[in-house]
Amino acid sequence: MPKIMTLICERSCDLKSITEDDSQFKGMPDCYFVKFPCSGMIQPLMIEAALKNGADGVVVTGCQIGDCYFREGNKMIRERLLGERTPGLKKAVDRRRVIGLWLSRMQPQRLLSEIKDFSAEVSKLPAEVKPEAKPAAAKPVAPKPVVEAPSVVVAPAVEAKAEEKPEPKLEVKPESTPEAKPESTPDAKSE
């Protein structure tokens, strides 16, 4: 039986009657779940990590579309799974190994039946071959050409006379006093 990981919104489906403990479904020894406050918190990296670490399939479960407790979390993860919103699943992820379910609290039996059907479909898929990580082959390094340094002639030390820079002169302007204005003469008024 394939290992199935279910990432589920805790408000989407009532799990009390269908679970044995905090992480496993009744009667399904290879099906585990992780609860989230909202399916919008589920990131594609989590799905990829589950597949990379041994899960044969991943079920993402959220509230029914349009009925999210936190407004639009279920729409966000749905769009991510469909590649309509970033971040999305990487292209290397086999989409046949990931499904999304949008259920109400009253549908725990439907959840179990969908997981069983999905598990049967996943068991028909060829086993994923996970290549071992190999270090990249080192590129040969081309030898650097030898460049001869030009011969350097050292000139005798000559003391240079330090240039004397004139100190900036500060002009002190006397405070401006009102200049004596020519007094108007009686002749100037008559003109």
NUMI-84677 format. One record per residue (C-alpha): x, y, z; residue in three letters; residue number from 1. Coordinates in pm, whole numbers, plus 50000, padded with zeros to 5 digits. Example, Ala and Ser with C-alpha at 12.3 -4.5 7.8 and 13.67 -1.06 7.14 Angstrom:
BEGIN
<drense <51230, 49550, 50780>, "ALA", 1>
<drense <51367, 49894, 50714>, "SER", 2>
# end
This chain:
BEGIN
<drense <50000, 50000, 50000>, "MET", 1>
<drense <50142, 50344, 49910>, "PRO", 2>
<drense <50217, 50603, 50174>, "LYS", 3>
<drense <49975, 50894, 50152>, "ILE", 4>
<drense <50025, 51225, 50332>, "MET", 5>
<drense <49718, 51444, 50382>, "THR", 6>
<drense <49767, 51815, 50449>, "LEU", 7>
<drense <49432, 51927, 50584>, "ILE", 8>
<drense <49260, 52242, 50706>, "CYS", 9>
<drense <49133, 52168, 51056>, "GLU", 10>
<drense <48802, 52338, 50977>, "ARG", 11>
<drense <48732, 52157, 50651>, "SER", 12>
<drense <48644, 51809, 50770>, "CYS", 13>
<drense <48568, 51675, 51117>, "ASP", 14>
<drense <48848, 51424, 51183>, "LEU", 15>
<drense <48740, 51301, 51529>, "LYS", 16>
<drense <48547, 50999, 51405>, "SER", 17>
<drense <48799, 50886, 51141>, "ILE", 18>
<drense <49135, 50916, 51313>, "THR", 19>
<drense <49317, 50685, 51553>, "GLU", 20>
<drense <49560, 50932, 51700>, "ASP", 21>
<drense <49700, 51272, 51618>, "ASP", 22>
<drense <49842, 51176, 51280>, "SER", 23>
<drense <49684, 50860, 51136>, "GLN", 24>
<drense <49348, 50758, 50986>, "PHE", 25>
<drense <49157, 50455, 51121>, "LYS", 26>
<drense <49214, 50135, 50923>, "GLY", 27>
<drense <49468, 50301, 50694>, "MET", 28>
<drense <49816, 50231, 50833>, "PRO", 29>
<drense <50007, 50410, 50555>, "ASP", 30>
<drense <49793, 50726, 50548>, "CYS", 31>
<drense <49899, 51013, 50766>, "TYR", 32>
<drense <49776, 51368, 50808>, "PHE", 33>
<drense <49897, 51707, 50926>, "VAL", 34>
<drense <49641, 51966, 51035>, "LYS", 35>
<drense <49669, 52335, 50951>, "PHE", 36>
<drense <49456, 52624, 51080>, "PRO", 37>
<drense <49382, 52706, 50713>, "CYS", 38>
<drense <49464, 52534, 50385>, "SER", 39>
<drense <49602, 52869, 50266>, "GLY", 40>
<drense <49899, 52803, 50495>, "MET", 41>
<drense <49995, 52495, 50294>, "ILE", 42>
<drense <50287, 52579, 50069>, "GLN", 43>
<drense <50391, 52387, 49758>, "PRO", 44>
<drense <50730, 52331, 49922>, "LEU", 45>
<drense <50555, 52122, 50188>, "MET", 46>
<drense <50400, 51901, 49921>, "ILE", 47>
<drense <50736, 51864, 49747>, "GLU", 48>
<drense <50906, 51783, 50078>, "ALA", 49>
<drense <50649, 51512, 50157>, "ALA", 50>
<drense <50705, 51349, 49818>, "LEU", 51>
<drense <51081, 51380, 49849>, "LYS", 52>
<drense <51082, 51225, 50197>, "ASN", 53>
<drense <50891, 50907, 50117>, "GLY", 54>
<drense <50525, 50988, 50055>, "ALA", 55>
<drense <50391, 50828, 49738>, "ASP", 56>
<drense <50105, 51076, 49716>, "GLY", 57>
<drense <49979, 51395, 49882>, "VAL", 58>
<drense <49618, 51494, 49945>, "VAL", 59>
<drense <49555, 51864, 50008>, "VAL", 60>
<drense <49222, 51925, 50179>, "THR", 61>
<drense <49055, 52256, 50241>, "GLY", 62>
<drense <48712, 52403, 50306>, "CYS", 63>
<drense <48463, 52408, 50023>, "GLN", 64>
<drense <48544, 52682, 49774>, "ILE", 65>
<drense <48371, 53002, 49883>, "GLY", 66>
<drense <48332, 52876, 50242>, "ASP", 67>
<drense <48679, 52941, 50386>, "CYS", 68>
<drense <48684, 53039, 50752>, "TYR", 69>
<drense <48977, 53273, 50678>, "PHE", 70>
<drense <48819, 53422, 50362>, "ARG", 71>
<drense <49026, 53289, 50070>, "GLU", 72>
<drense <49283, 53037, 50194>, "GLY", 73>
<drense <49126, 52752, 50000>, "ASN", 74>
<drense <49129, 52956, 49679>, "LYS", 75>
<drense <49494, 53041, 49732>, "MET", 76>
<drense <49611, 52679, 49764>, "ILE", 77>
<drense <49382, 52569, 49480>, "ARG", 78>
<drense <49536, 52832, 49251>, "GLU", 79>
<drense <49886, 52728, 49360>, "ARG", 80>
<drense <49813, 52364, 49279>, "LEU", 81>
<drense <49678, 52466, 48938>, "LEU", 82>
<drense <49980, 52688, 48871>, "GLY", 83>
<drense <49771, 53005, 48858>, "GLU", 84>
<drense <49933, 53164, 49164>, "ARG", 85>
<drense <50288, 53182, 49292>, "THR", 86>
<drense <50454, 52999, 49446>, "PRO", 87>
<drense <50346, 52695, 49250>, "GLY", 88>
<drense <50458, 52336, 49241>, "LEU", 89>
<drense <50786, 52276, 49062>, "LYS", 90>
<drense <50761, 52126, 48715>, "LYS", 91>
<drense <50945, 51815, 48833>, "ALA", 92>
<drense <50655, 51720, 49065>, "VAL", 93>
<drense <50441, 51438, 48922>, "ASP", 94>
<drense <50092, 51594, 48929>, "ARG", 95>
<drense <49933, 51249, 48934>, "ARG", 96>
<drense <50064, 51216, 49290>, "ARG", 97>
<drense <49887, 51528, 49423>, "VAL", 98>
<drense <49513, 51592, 49458>, "ILE", 99>
<drense <49306, 51865, 49617>, "GLY", 100>
<drense <48977, 51808, 49797>, "LEU", 101>
<drense <48738, 52080, 49909>, "TRP", 102>
<drense <48510, 51938, 50179>, "LEU", 103>
<drense <48274, 52055, 50450>, "SER", 104>
<drense <48286, 51946, 50815>, "ARG", 105>
<drense <48007, 51698, 50746>, "MET", 106>
<drense <48204, 51493, 50492>, "GLN", 107>
<drense <48457, 51277, 50684>, "PRO", 108>
<drense <48343, 50958, 50510>, "GLN", 109>
<drense <48388, 51120, 50170>, "ARG", 110>
<drense <48743, 51217, 50273>, "LEU", 111>
<drense <48823, 50853, 50360>, "LEU", 112>
<drense <48671, 50723, 50038>, "SER", 113>
<drense <48862, 50981, 49828>, "GLU", 114>
<drense <49190, 50891, 50002>, "ILE", 115>
<drense <49129, 50518, 49940>, "LYS", 116>
<drense <49055, 50584, 49570>, "ASP", 117>
<drense <49361, 50808, 49539>, "PHE", 118>
<drense <49576, 50546, 49712>, "SER", 119>
<drense <49459, 50285, 49459>, "ALA", 120>
<drense <49547, 50519, 49170>, "GLU", 121>
<drense <49890, 50597, 49315>, "VAL", 122>
<drense <49966, 50227, 49361>, "SER", 123>
<drense <49919, 50181, 48984>, "LYS", 124>
<drense <50182, 50445, 48907>, "LEU", 125>
<drense <50539, 50334, 48845>, "PRO", 126>
<drense <50761, 50374, 49147>, "ALA", 127>
<drense <50938, 50705, 49146>, "GLU", 128>
<drense <51309, 50671, 49104>, "VAL", 129>
<drense <51473, 50930, 49318>, "LYS", 130>
<drense <51824, 50988, 49190>, "PRO", 131>
<drense <52094, 51023, 49449>, "GLU", 132>
<drense <52248, 51363, 49465>, "ALA", 133>
<drense <52590, 51352, 49306>, "LYS", 134>
<drense <52841, 51631, 49328>, "PRO", 135>
<drense <52879, 51820, 49004>, "ALA", 136>
<drense <53179, 51725, 48796>, "ALA", 137>
<drense <53458, 51973, 48834>, "ALA", 138>
<drense <53539, 52166, 48521>, "LYS", 139>
<drense <53903, 52146, 48417>, "PRO", 140>
<drense <54082, 52467, 48489>, "VAL", 141>
<drense <54280, 52606, 48197>, "ALA", 142>
<drense <54633, 52702, 48292>, "PRO", 143>
<drense <54679, 53074, 48319>, "LYS", 144>
<drense <54929, 53222, 48076>, "PRO", 145>
<drense <55252, 53340, 48237>, "VAL", 146>
<drense <55296, 53712, 48198>, "VAL", 147>
<drense <55640, 53853, 48257>, "GLU", 148>
<drense <55649, 54171, 48453>, "ALA", 149>
<drense <55821, 54458, 48275>, "PRO", 150>
<drense <56158, 54552, 48415>, "SER", 151>
<drense <56132, 54845, 48649>, "VAL", 152>
<drense <56400, 55114, 48673>, "VAL", 153>
<drense <56414, 55279, 49009>, "VAL", 154>
<drense <56492, 55649, 48990>, "ALA", 155>
<drense <56701, 55805, 49263>, "PRO", 156>
<drense <56498, 55967, 49530>, "ALA", 157>
<drense <56467, 56337, 49476>, "VAL", 158>
<drense <56335, 56554, 49746>, "GLU", 159>
<drense <56059, 56756, 49610>, "ALA", 160>
<drense <56011, 57097, 49755>, "LYS", 161>
<drense <55682, 57103, 49921>, "ALA", 162>
<drense <55463, 57344, 49748>, "GLU", 163>
<drense <55355, 57613, 49976>, "GLU", 164>
<drense <54995, 57675, 49938>, "LYS", 165>
<drense <54885, 58018, 50035>, "PRO", 166>
<drense <54657, 58016, 50327>, "GLU", 167>
<drense <54313, 58131, 50239>, "PRO", 168>
<drense <54262, 58488, 50333>, "LYS", 169>
<drense <53965, 58562, 50537>, "LEU", 170>
<drense <53818, 58893, 50463>, "GLU", 171>
<drense <53648, 59051, 50752>, "VAL", 172>
<drense <53392, 59291, 50637>, "LYS", 173>
<drense <53293, 59554, 50880>, "PRO", 174>
<drense <52936, 59538, 50971>, "GLU", 175>
<drense <52742, 59727, 50721>, "SER", 176>
<drense <52650, 60069, 50836>, "THR", 177>
<drense <52395, 60271, 50666>, "PRO", 178>
<drense <52577, 60483, 50420>, "GLU", 179>
<drense <52517, 60844, 50434>, "ALA", 180>
<drense <52254, 60926, 50187>, "LYS", 181>
<drense <52279, 61258, 50022>, "PRO", 182>
<drense <52043, 61485, 50186>, "GLU", 183>
<drense <51789, 61625, 49965>, "SER", 184>
<drense <51839, 61984, 49894>, "THR", 185>
<drense <51556, 62223, 49864>, "PRO", 186>
<drense <51652, 62260, 49501>, "ASP", 187>
<drense <51599, 61888, 49437>, "ALA", 188>
<drense <51244, 61903, 49571>, "LYS", 189>
<drense <51138, 62180, 49347>, "SER", 190>
<drense <51238, 62008, 49032>, "GLU", 191>
# end
